[in-house]
Amino acid sequence: MSTLPALSTRPPRPAPPSRDPARPVIGGEGLATAGLTLPPGVPPPPANKLSATSWVVADLDSGAVLGACAPHELSPPASIQKLLLVAAVMPRLDPAQVVEVTQPDMDFEPDSSLVGLVLGGHYSVETLWLGLLLNSGNDAANVLARLGGGDAGMAGGVKLMNDTARRLGALDTHAATPSGLDGPGQFTSAYDMALIARACFTREDFRRYASTRFAAIPAQPAQGAKGFEIGNDNNLFLNQYPGALGGKIGFTDAARHTYVGAAERNGRRLVVTLLGGEIVPSRGWQQGVDLLDWGFSVPKGASVGRLVNPGEIDRNVAGQASTRVPVVALSPAQRQQALGPWTPVLAGGAVVVGSAALVAVPMVMMAARRRRAPGTPGPPGRHR
């Protein structure tokens, strides 16, 4: 006689810092919700295919946010934070520069993802970028952050990441590590990751690296290390989704599964960001595919907010809120479809779409009830 799997116990999430209540909602009031926010008349994406606690789908070119769930809720990023490292450091480094790996570069969790750089080895910056984006190499992240930090070293690189987040308007984001490995006070939001991804996808070199399937890591004869090939850990998305442009996956015990992916269809380029997912009902990239499919079905011109432009928040934070978005209340049937068994439930059992969520219901998040198949807690010892 078979039995149902027990409800899984999710590791405790780190407590996010308190927010400044006077700070305007970046991207518009339509994003001021811990629930779903959708354009009027647009059906929600299929909740039975999603386990992410927050997500955003946006247009890379226009900046329109097509829909979101808890877009400004704080969550640890895992390795999608490497995109912030890209946005901060890639403009500063010559890809042909050859650098030596030092002992501090090798200071990272031993069971985490890496390229396989060797101490004393010499690698081009381009090889490091490929190792960072294809293999989620935490060793490559440390080297690149050190280079970007100049005389201040890796700490300077992390400071540069945080300065870059501020410039982009990603005010929910604080980096404590260059790789996305969990660190004190390290958080981001699905909205911020869309801002950061948009900045990355403006660069031709990033798009080329992110869409690369395989790359060669050169031998290091002086260290007795042979050369080898690495593959893109986002290969399934690149190979199976028409128009895929690339992206980044992530996982840590605290962050759970995170994902950023972008694709183009009929001249329209969309990006999806998601945080706090599980591998049930599907892996992060597959949930990203479902959200991209949904996003391409949303009529052009429909939106619930926008991605702000770099430097815009610095110029005028007070004037940041965009035009109000119409508020649409979900019917009980729509609410059930939108929530399903995977989405966080608002206290009081109510969900509305748009900024009225902050007024209409108490915004206390209840723990989502999740089932996970036995033996699938996430990649054991594989912190990305």
C-alpha positions in Angstrom: 0.0 0.0 0.0 1.5 3.3 -1.1 1.5 6.4 1.1 1.6 10.0 0.2 5.0 11.7 0.7 5.2 13.8 3.8 5.0 17.6 3.5 8.6 18.8 3.0 10.2 21.1 5.5 11.8 24.1 3.8 15.0 25.4 5.5 14.4 28.6 7.4 14.7 31.7 5.3 16.9 34.5 6.5 14.9 37.4 7.8 15.0 40.3 5.4 15.9 43.8 6.6 13.1 46.3 7.3 12.1 48.6 4.5 11.8 52.4 4.6 8.0 53.0 4.4 8.6 56.3 2.8 10.4 54.9 -0.2 8.3 54.9 -3.3 7.6 51.6 -5.1 10.2 51.4 -7.9 8.6 50.7 -11.2 5.1 51.9 -10.3 2.3 51.3 -7.9 1.1 48.3 -9.9 4.1 46.4 -8.4 3.2 47.2 -4.8 1.9 43.8 -3.9 3.0 40.6 -2.3 0.6 38.7 -4.5 -0.1 38.6 -8.2 -0.3 41.7 -10.4 -1.7 41.3 -13.9 -3.0 43.6 -16.6 -6.8 43.9 -16.7 -8.3 41.1 -18.7 -5.1 39.0 -18.9 -5.5 35.5 -17.4 -2.8 34.4 -14.9 -0.1 31.9 -15.8 -0.8 28.3 -14.9 -0.1 28.2 -11.1 0.1 24.4 -11.1 3.3 24.7 -13.1 5.0 27.1 -10.7 6.6 26.8 -7.3 8.5 30.1 -7.3 7.5 32.5 -4.5 8.1 35.5 -6.6 8.6 36.3 -10.3 8.6 39.0 -13.0 8.1 38.8 -16.7 9.3 42.0 -18.6 10.1 43.3 -22.0 13.8 43.7 -22.4 13.5 46.5 -24.9 10.5 48.6 -23.8 11.0 47.9 -20.1 7.3 47.1 -19.6 6.5 44.6 -16.8 3.9 42.3 -18.2 3.0 40.6 -15.0 4.5 39.6 -11.6 4.1 37.9 -8.3 5.5 39.6 -5.2 7.9 41.5 -7.4 9.6 43.5 -4.6 9.6 40.7 -1.9 13.2 40.1 -0.7 14.8 36.7 -1.2 18.4 35.4 -1.4 19.6 35.3 -5.0 21.9 32.3 -5.2 24.0 32.3 -8.4 21.8 34.6 -10.5 23.6 37.3 -8.5 26.5 36.6 -10.8 24.6 38.7 -13.3 25.1 41.7 -11.0 28.9 40.9 -11.0 28.6 41.0 -14.8 26.8 44.3 -14.8 29.4 45.8 -12.4 32.7 44.4 -13.7 32.4 43.4 -17.4 32.6 47.1 -18.6 35.9 47.5 -16.7 37.9 44.5 -17.9 39.8 43.7 -21.1 38.7 40.2 -22.1 42.2 39.5 -23.5 43.9 40.3 -20.1 45.6 37.2 -18.6 45.5 36.9 -14.8 47.0 34.6 -12.2 44.8 32.8 -9.7 45.8 33.6 -6.1 45.1 31.9 -2.8 42.2 34.3 -1.7 40.5 33.5 -5.0 40.1 29.9 -3.9 38.3 30.8 -0.7 34.7 29.5 -1.3 32.6 26.7 -0.1 34.3 23.4 -1.1 31.0 21.7 -2.2 29.9 24.7 -4.4 30.0 25.0 -8.2 33.3 25.9 -9.8 35.1 25.9 -13.1 38.2 24.1 -11.8 40.7 26.9 -11.9 44.1 25.9 -10.3 46.1 28.0 -7.9 48.8 29.8 -9.8 47.1 29.1 -13.1 46.9 31.8 -15.8 43.6 32.4 -17.6 42.2 35.1 -19.8 39.4 37.3 -18.5 37.3 35.9 -21.4 37.9 32.4 -20.1 36.8 33.5 -16.6 33.6 35.0 -18.0 32.8 31.8 -19.8 33.5 29.8 -16.6 31.3 32.1 -14.6 28.3 32.0 -17.0 28.5 28.4 -18.3 29.6 26.5 -15.2 28.5 29.0 -12.5 32.1 29.0 -11.3 32.5 30.5 -7.8 36.3 30.4 -8.3 35.9 32.6 -11.5 33.5 34.9 -9.6 36.2 35.6 -6.9 38.9 36.3 -9.5 36.6 38.7 -11.5 35.5 40.5 -8.3 39.1 40.9 -7.3 40.0 42.4 -10.6 37.0 44.7 -10.7 37.8 45.9 -7.2 41.2 47.2 -8.1 43.4 48.0 -5.1 40.5 47.1 -2.8 40.5 43.6 -4.1 37.4 41.3 -3.8 35.8 43.6 -1.2 36.1 46.4 -3.7 34.4 44.2 -6.3 31.5 43.5 -4.0 31.2 47.3 -3.2 31.2 47.9 -6.9 28.3 45.4 -7.3 26.3 47.3 -4.7 27.1 50.6 -6.2 25.9 49.3 -9.6 22.7 48.0 -8.1 22.0 51.5 -6.8 22.7 53.0 -10.2 20.4 50.6 -11.9 17.6 51.3 -9.4 17.8 47.9 -7.8 17.2 49.2 -4.3 16.0 45.8 -3.0 19.5 44.3 -3.7 22.5 43.9 -1.4 25.4 41.7 -2.3 27.6 40.2 0.4 29.5 37.7 -1.9 30.5 38.0 -5.6 29.2 34.6 -6.4 25.8 34.5 -4.8 26.8 32.0 -2.2 24.7 32.9 0.9 26.1 35.8 2.9 24.9 38.1 5.7 22.2 40.5 4.6 22.3 39.3 1.0 19.0 39.8 -0.7 17.4 40.7 -4.0 14.0 40.8 -5.6 12.5 39.5 -8.8 12.1 43.1 -10.0 15.7 43.9 -9.2 16.9 40.9 -11.1 14.9 42.0 -14.1 16.7 45.4 -14.0 20.1 43.7 -13.6 19.4 41.2 -16.4 18.3 44.0 -18.7 21.6 45.8 -18.2 23.5 42.6 -19.0 21.5 41.8 -22.2 22.4 45.2 -23.6 26.0 44.0 -24.0 26.9 41.9 -27.0 29.7 40.2 -25.2 27.4 39.0 -22.4 24.9 37.7 -24.9 27.6 35.8 -26.7 28.9 34.3 -23.5 25.5 33.4 -22.2 24.5 31.6 -25.4 27.7 29.7 -25.7 27.1 25.9 -25.4 30.7 24.7 -24.7 34.0 26.3 -23.9 37.6 25.1 -23.4 39.5 25.7 -20.2 43.2 25.7 -21.1 45.8 23.4 -19.6 48.2 24.7 -16.9 51.4 22.8 -17.5 53.3 24.5 -14.6 50.6 23.2 -12.2 50.3 19.8 -14.0 46.7 20.5 -14.9 45.3 19.3 -18.2 42.9 21.3 -20.3 39.2 20.4 -20.3 35.8 21.4 -21.7 32.9 22.9 -19.8 29.2 22.9 -20.9 26.6 25.6 -20.3 24.5 24.6 -17.3 21.6 26.3 -19.0 21.9 24.0 -22.1 18.4 22.5 -21.8 16.9 26.0 -22.1 19.2 27.0 -24.9 18.6 23.7 -26.8 14.8 23.2 -26.2 13.3 26.7 -26.2 13.0 28.4 -29.6 14.5 31.9 -29.5 16.4 31.3 -26.2 18.9 34.1 -25.6 20.5 32.7 -22.4 20.3 33.3 -18.7 21.4 32.0 -15.4 20.4 29.3 -12.9 21.0 29.3 -9.1 20.6 27.2 -6.0 21.5 27.5 -2.3 19.8 26.0 0.7 18.6 29.4 1.8 17.6 30.7 -1.7 16.3 27.5 -3.1 16.0 27.5 -6.9 16.4 30.8 -8.7 16.4 31.5 -12.4 16.8 34.3 -15.0 16.1 33.6 -18.7 15.5 35.6 -21.8 14.1 34.7 -25.3 13.0 36.4 -28.5 9.9 35.7 -30.5 8.5 37.7 -33.5 10.9 40.6 -32.7 9.8 40.7 -29.1 12.5 40.1 -26.4 11.2 39.0 -22.9 13.0 38.2 -19.7 11.8 36.2 -16.8 13.2 36.2 -13.2 12.1 33.9 -10.4 13.1 33.3 -6.8 12.4 30.8 -4.1 11.4 27.9 -6.3 11.5 24.1 -5.8 12.2 21.4 -8.4 8.6 20.2 -8.1 6.5 20.5 -10.2 9.4 21.4 -12.6 12.9 22.8 -12.5 13.5 26.5 -12.4 14.3 26.8 -16.1 11.2 25.0 -17.0 9.1 27.3 -14.8 10.9 30.1 -16.6 9.8 28.6 -19.9 6.1 28.5 -18.8 6.3 32.1 -17.7 7.9 33.1 -21.0 5.2 31.3 -22.9 2.6 33.2 -20.9 4.5 36.5 -21.4 4.5 36.1 -25.2 0.7 35.7 -25.0 0.2 39.0 -23.2 -0.8 41.7 -25.8 1.8 44.3 -26.6 1.1 47.5 -24.7 -0.3 45.7 -21.6 1.7 46.2 -18.4 1.5 46.5 -14.7 4.6 48.7 -14.3 8.0 49.3 -15.9 11.7 48.7 -15.5 13.3 52.0 -14.6 16.3 53.2 -16.6 19.9 53.2 -15.2 20.5 56.4 -13.2 16.8 57.3 -13.1 16.4 56.7 -9.3 19.5 58.7 -8.5 18.1 61.6 -10.4 14.7 61.7 -8.8 13.7 59.0 -6.4 10.6 60.9 -5.3 9.2 61.1 -8.8 9.7 57.4 -9.6 6.2 56.0 -9.4 4.8 55.6 -12.9 1.2 56.0 -14.0 -1.3 54.1 -11.8 -2.3 50.7 -13.1 -6.0 49.7 -13.0 -6.8 47.4 -10.1 -8.6 44.1 -10.9 -10.0 41.9 -8.1 -9.8 38.2 -8.7 -12.9 36.1 -8.4 -12.8 33.0 -6.1 -12.3 30.7 -9.1 -9.5 33.0 -10.5 -7.9 33.2 -7.1 -7.8 29.4 -6.8 -6.3 29.1 -10.3 -3.7 31.8 -9.5 -2.7 30.5 -6.1 -2.9 26.7 -6.5 -1.0 24.6 -3.9 2.4 26.2 -4.7 1.9 30.0 -4.3 2.3 31.8 -1.0 -1.1 32.6 0.6 -2.0 36.0 1.8 -3.4 36.3 5.3 -7.2 36.4 5.1 -7.2 34.3 2.0 -7.6 37.2 -0.3 -5.6 38.2 -3.4 -6.1 41.2 -5.6 -4.2 42.4 -8.6 -2.5 45.8 -8.5 -1.6 48.3 -5.9 -4.8 48.0 -4.0 -3.4 44.9 -2.5 -1.6 47.0 0.0 -4.8 48.5 1.2 -7.4 45.8 0.7 -5.8 42.9 2.5 -3.3 42.4 5.4 0.0 41.8 3.7 1.2 39.0 6.0 2.6 36.1 4.1 1.7 32.7 5.2 4.0 29.7 4.5 3.1 28.0 1.3 2.1 24.3 1.6 4.5 22.4 -0.7 4.9 18.8 -1.5 8.3 17.5 -2.7 8.9 14.1 -4.2 10.9 11.9 -1.8 14.6 12.3 -2.2 14.4 15.6 -4.1 15.4 18.3 -1.7 17.5 20.0 -4.3 21.0 19.4 -5.5 22.8 18.1 -2.3 26.1 19.9 -1.8 25.7 21.8 -5.0 25.5 25.4 -4.1 25.3 27.5 -7.3 
